[in-house]
Amino acid sequence: MKSKKALSLIAALALVPAFSLAGRGRAEAPRPLELRYGFTSEPATLDPLDPSNTADGRSILFNVFEGLVRPEPDGGLKPAVASAYSVEQGGLVYRFTLRPGLTFHDGAAVTAGDVRFTLETAAAAGYQGFAQIESVETPDSSTVVITLKAPDVEFLPYLTIGIVPAGNADREHNPVGTGPYRIESYTTQQNLVLVKNPAYWRPGFPKLDKVTVVFLANSESLLLSLRGGNIDAAEITGSLVDQLDGAAFDIFSGYSNSVQLLALNNDVKPLDDARVRQALNYAVDAGEIIATAISGRGEPSGSPLIPGLAKYYNRDLIDPYPRDPERARALLREAGLPDGFSLEITVPSNYTMHVDTAQVIVGQLARAGIRAEIRLVDWAAWLDDVYRGRKYQATIISLDAANSSPRMFLSRYLSTANSNFINFRNADYDRAYRASLSEPDEARRIALYREAQKIISDNAASVYIQDIYSFRAFPKGRYANVLSYPLYVTDFASITPQ
């Protein structure tokens, strides 16, 4: 999930760029070792051990913190804070050797005690996957042994969580990691400044000396700042791509590792009736939404899992509820709602894509006799009312995963999950999901993942719309190695000025 804090257009235009687009055509322009990069939202927290952080927050902190292992663009995992690891006893024990000489941004050596502190803190905070840990042992300062409660051959992706110093009691205001950049300053509603970590363990990285992440009020402000040179590059939505001059900008695209959905509160009437939720699914046309609100950029999906995870994705769920307003009306009559019903859709106002999607959905629902109204709220109110308070009927949001494991998408639908703000509860789903955690056979594990997806779809937990594509705009020919990952991150360390 993504966050936003307001920044006025006047402030956005007042930003002084590190390099102006207007001057980039001159041969005497200096080598751009600094980058001003625009987002329309900012982190909810700088603490990597806070599981409630947003997608944009995690995307930025990807450059500041590293785990025992780090994700790669191909979806694999490689050692990071650890230099080597082994998986023992059929996935029951994970043994790590820490990278020799590795230090935090403040110069302190990284020890096994720091890793133990990180993992135990993450577990106490309810971080996904960490409830599986039985013990964390540190036989010496450079060795960490993690023993699970039951074998899990897919536990490794959880260990991308950022390692922090054990003595840092205020991670929110003093973020210290081992990544390619350290945070020099953070001014809410304005910018976050990243500077190069000279002791970074990967030779030749990062390529840029400094990155200033600029927070803008909305997509219009971002587009204006990008065109005017107040920022050098930006994270943009599909609807903005068509508004940029293709001769002036390079557009890099990739999966965002997030699913946009019309999330339904399964605890409130009449949405506590599966037939009503199914009616909503038949009324909504994902193809029309993508064509109308997303400029045709996106891949339809009727699953809470992204199609990009093809190995685990249930292909039968690409379009499980073809658009059928009459079928929707029939289901509503069966549920005792012959005249339809009223639906309030709460939408975070800072996300133009979600607002545009909501407007299309209102028209689609009307054809099925459902009277929908949009309630726009700021991000703080969305977190309080929808995510934490669960005081809503429906909402449009993108749900992402912190890593490319299918469990990161599916775990939130477990009946007891703290992140289950949809209030979906199903005993068959809980059984299938829990069985996947301990299934050693890969083929059977994949079958359980696909079964879990089908249970969610059959019960119409929500209306799943699309896997969103992410886009990054850079001035033409000025930067290379803008990498795409099968998860939502921005890898500033690899971006290479030309």
N, C-alpha and C positions, 0 to 999 in steps of 0.2 A: 504494500500500500504506500501511497505517496503523500507527501505533505506539502504545505504552502504557508508562507507568512507574507503579508501584504507589503509591497514596495511601490510607491507612487511612480507614475510615468515620468514626472519631473525629475525624481531622483535617478531613474534609469537613464534618462538622457544626459544627466549631468556627469555620468561616469566618464573618467578619462581613460581611454584605451591605452594598453601597452604599445600597440601598433595600430595605426589607422589604415583601413582599407584604401582610403584615398591616396595614401602615399606609397602603397605597395608596388606600384608599377615602376618606381624609380630604382635604378640600379644601385644607388647608394644606400638603400634601406638596410638597416642592421639585421643581422641574423636573429630571427625571432626565437630566443630561448625562453621567453615568457609567453604565457597563453592566458587570455581572459575568456572564460567559458561560461555560457549562460544556461541557467536552469530556471524553470518557473516554480520551483519549490525548493525547500531546504530541509536539512535533517531535523527530525524530531528530537534527536539526542546525539551526542558525540560518543556515547558509551557503547562499545561494540558488544557488550554483554547484556544489553537491554533488548529483549526480543520484540518489543513494540516499535522499534525503529521502522522508518518508512523505506520504500524501495529506493527513492532518491538518496536518502541518508546512507543506506548500505552501499549504493553505487559510488558515492564519494569516499566513504570510509574504506572501501576496497583498496585505496591507494595509501592508506595510513596504517592499517593493521593487516597482519597475516597470521594464518593458522599453522598448525603442524604441517598441513599440506595446503596447496593453492590450486584453484581451478585453472584449466588451460582452455584456449579457444576451441579445441576439438572436443571438449567435454570431459577430458581426462583429468587426473589429479597427479601433481608432482610434489615432492618434498619441498618445504619452505622453511619454517622454523626448525623442523626436523631435517636432518640430512639423509636419514634412512629409516625405514620401518619394516616390520614384518607382521603378518596376520597369522595367528597360531590357534591351535585347537579348534579348527573348523569355524573360526570367526568369533570365538569366545574371548580371546586375548589379542590385544594390539600393543606391540612394543615399538617404541620410538627412541632413536638416538638424536639428540639435539645437535644443531649445526655448530661446529667449533668456532669460537670467537664471536658469535653473534651478539649484538648489543641492541638495547632499546634506543629510542631517539635521545634520551637523556644521558646516554653513555654507559648505563648499567648493563652488566652482563645478563643474558637470558639464562635462567636456570630451570631445572626440573620443578622446583618449588613454584615458580611463576606459572608454569603450565598446569600444575595441580590446582593452584588457586583459581586460574581461569576456568577450568573445567568444572570445578565444584561450585563456583559462583554462577556459571551458566546453568548448571543443573538446578540450583536453588531458585533461579529466576524463571524456571519452567521452559527453558530453551528447548526447542524441538529436538527429540532424539536423545537428550541427555538423561532422561529418566531410566534409560537402559543401563546406565553405568552402575556396576556393583562397587567398584573400588578403583582408586588411582594411586599407584605406588611409585615411589621415586627411590630406587635402590642406590642411586648416586646422583650427582648434580647434573648429569647429562643424559640420564635415562628415565623414561616414563613408561610405565606399564599400566594399561587400561584393561580391566577385566569387566565384562558385561554380565548381566544377570542371565542372559541366554545367548547362544551364538547368533551373530548377525553379520553376514558376509558383506552387507551394504552399509556398514556403520561409518566408513571412512569419510564420505561427503560431509558429515556433521562436523568434522574436525578442521574445517576451513575457518571456524570461528576465530576471531583475532585474539592472539595471546597478549596479555597485559601484565605489568609488574604487580607482584603480590602486595607491595607496600603502597600502591596508589589507591587511596581511599576516596578520591574525588575524580573519577574518570570522566564525568560530564564536563568539568571545567579544566581538567588537566589531562587531556587525552594523549597517551604515550604508547606507541606501538613499535613495530620493527619494519614497517613498509617503506617503499621508495620515497615517500614524502612524509613530512611532519607538518602539523598544523601550526602556522605562525600566528594567526589571529582569526577570530570569528566575530563578525558584527551582524547580529540578527537583522533580517530584512534588508541586508546590504550585500555582504560578501564573506567568503571564507578563503583564506590565503594559505596555500600549500607551498612549502619550500623543499628543495631537494635534500634527501638524507645522504650526506657524503659517505656514510659508513654502510650503505646498502650492500647486501651480500651478493647481488647479481652484477657482475662486471658489465660496465657500459650502460647501466640503467640507474635512474631515469634519464631520458633524452632531454627533457625540459628542466630548466633550473627552477622555475616558479610557475605555479598555476593559481590564478585568482578565479574562484568560482563565484559568479555574479548571480544574485537572486533577483528575478524580475517578477512583476506583479501578475502577468498573464502572457498569453501567447502573442498578443498584439504588441506589448512592450518588448518582448523578446525579438520579434521579427523586425521591429523598428530599430532596435539597438544593433542587431546583426547587420542590417543593410547599411546603417550609418557608421559602422566601424567602432561603436562603443564597446563591442565585444568581438572577439576573433572567431569564435565558433560557438555552437550551441546544440543542446539536445532539443529536437523538435518533433512535433507530431506529424502524422501523415498529411493532415489538412494543410499544413504550412509548406510542404515540399513544393506544391504547385505554385506557390506565391513567390518562390525564389528564382532568380535568374540562373538558369542552368549554365550559362557561360561564365558566371561569376563565382559559383559555388560547386564544390564537390559534395555529393550526398552519399554517405556511407549508411547502409542499412543492415539490419539483422534482427533476430528474434529478441524480444524484450523479456522472455521467460515469464510472461504474465498473461492472465486470462481476464478479459473484460466480461462482466456478467451483470445481470439484473438480480441482485441478491435479495432473497425473500426471507423474511422473519417467520420461520415455521411455527412459532409460538403464538402468533396473533391471528385473530379471526379476520377474514375467512381463510387466511393463508395456512392455517393449521390443517386444512383439508387438502389432501394430495390432488384431488380432482380439480380444485381451483388453481393449484400451482401448475398442473398439466395444461389447464386452459390458457394460462399465461404463456406457456411455452408454445402452444399452437398459434397464439395470436402474434407472437414476435417473429419477425423475419430477419435473421442475421445477415443474409445477403443484401437486403435493402439497407440495413444500417451501415454496413461496410461501404457500399456504393455511395450512400448519401452523406454520412457523417464522417467517414474516414477516407474519403477520396479513393475508394477502391483498394486500399492498402490494408491487408489483413487476411487471416485464414479462418474461416468459420470453424467453430468447434462446439459440440454439445456436451463436452466433458470438462470437469475441473482441472484436467491435465492438459498441458500444451501438446499439440501434434508434433512439435519439434522433438519430443521425447518418444520417437517413433517406436522404439523397442518395447515400450510399456503402454503406449497409447492404444485405446480401444477404437479401431477404425470404424466400427459399427455406429459410433456416436458422432460422426461428423454432422449429421442432420437427423437426429432421432425424432424431432417433432416438426415435420414439414409444415409450412404456413397453411393454416386451415381455420379461418375465423368461424366457420359454421360448426366445426368440431369443438372449438372453444366454447361457443354458445351452448352446445348440447351438454358439455361437461358442467357448465355453470348451472344449467337447469337441474341436472342430476344432483348437484350439491345444494339445491334449494335456493338458487339465485337466478330466477328466470329474467329478472330485470338488470342483471349484471351487478356491479358494485363499484364503490369509489376506492381509489388507490392513491396514496401519497408516496411519491418517489423522492427521497432525500438525496441530493446530489452535492458533492463538494464543488463550490463555485469556481475554484481556482483551476479546475481541469476542463478546458474547453471541449476536449474530446468526450468527456462524460456528459457534459451539458448538452452537446450536440446529439449524442446518442439518446439521451432522455427525451429530447424533442421529437425525434423520429419515433420512439417507442410510444409516446402519448398518442400519436396518430394511428399507429398500428393497433393499439389496445382498443381505441374507440370503435374500430370496425368489428370488434367482438363484444361490444356492449360494456366495456370496462372504462370507467371515467377516471382517468389518471390526471393528477396535478403534480407539478414539479415544485419541490421546496429546496431552494438554494441555501446552503449554509457554508460558513468558512471551515477551514480544515480542523481547527480546534474544536468547533462545535460538532463536526462529524465524528471525531474521535470520542468525544464525551457521550454524545447521544446515541450514535449507531454502534461503534465498535465496542466501547466499554459498557455503556448503559443499555444497549440493545433495545432502545426505545424508538422503534421505527417500524414501518410496514415493509418498504422496499427501498433499495438504494442501488445506484450504479457506481461500480468501483472496479479496479483491477487488482486481482490477487496474484501476487508473485511468490517466488520461492527464493530462499537465501542461497540455495545451491541447486544443482540440476538433478537431484534425487526425486523420484516420483512421490516419495513419502512426504516431502515438503509441501506438496500440493494437497495430498490426501489426508494428512494427519489432522487437519483442522475440522474434518467432518466426523471425527470420533466423538461419541456422545459426551465424553468427559473432558474434551479438549478446552483449554481456556480460550483459545482463538476461535472457537466455534460460535461466532456471533450470529450465524444464520440459525442457530438452535436446531440443527438437524440431528435427529436421534433415531437410530435404526439398529436393532440387534443383529440383523444379518450383515449389515455393513461393518459393525464393530468386530464381528467374528472374522470376516474376510480380511479386514485390515490387520487385526492382531495376528492372524495366522501368517500373513506375509512377513511379519517381523522376524519370525523364527524359522521360516521355510528355507532349508539349505539348497534345495534343487531350484536352479534358475528358471527352468521352464514352468514349474509349478508356481514359483513366486510371481512370474509375469502373469500367469493365468489369474492369480488372486488379485493383482493390481487391476486387471481388466474387469474382473467380476465386481470389485469395489466400485469402479467407475459406472458400471451398468446399474448397480443398485441405486446410486445417486441419481442417475438419469431416470430410471423407472419411477422413482419416487419424486422426481421433479423438485429436488432440493432448492434449485434456483433456475434461472434462465441463463444458460451459458452462450455467449455471443461469439467470441473470437479470441484467437491468439494475436496479440497486438505486435506489430512490427515497430522497432525503434529506429530512429533516424538521427544522424548527426551531420550538421552542416559545417563545412570548413571552406575558407577562401580557396579558389581554384588553384590547384597545383602547389599549394604552400605547405601541406602536411601529408605525411605518409604513415603507414602502420597504425591506422585507426582500426583496432581489432574489434571483432564481434565475438561474444561469448554466448553459450547457450543459457545464460542467465543475465539478469539486468545489472550490469556493472559498466563503469567507464574507466578504462585502463589508461590513465594519463602517462604512466611510465614508459609506455611503448610508442607514444605519439612522437614522430620524428619530423622536425622542421626541415624543409627543403631549401 
